[in-house]
């Protein structure tokens, strides 16, 4: 496993399997793999509080697992390039939670 993939695997392990909000973050990642969405769309889809979704989006974006385009309410989120290329690592971690 190359170093970037190893780093991604540890990061996903920590953010998805190793912390309390991991299940919510996993649901967001799965939703964004289906199609890019904004925070409001994710709130409706996942049926959680808007502020909670925003918090998890910020965590995922800070760790470069997702990227965004636009601003304010129109800000749309996408999977980051590294996560998209190595999505099978996410699926491996998902099996453990």
Buried (B, 14 or more C-beta within 10 A) or exposed (E): EEEEBEEBBEBBBEBBBBEEBBEBBBBBBBBBBEEBBBBBBBBEBBEBEEEEBBBBBEBBBEBEBBBBEEEEEEBBBBBBEBBBEBEEBBEBBBEEE
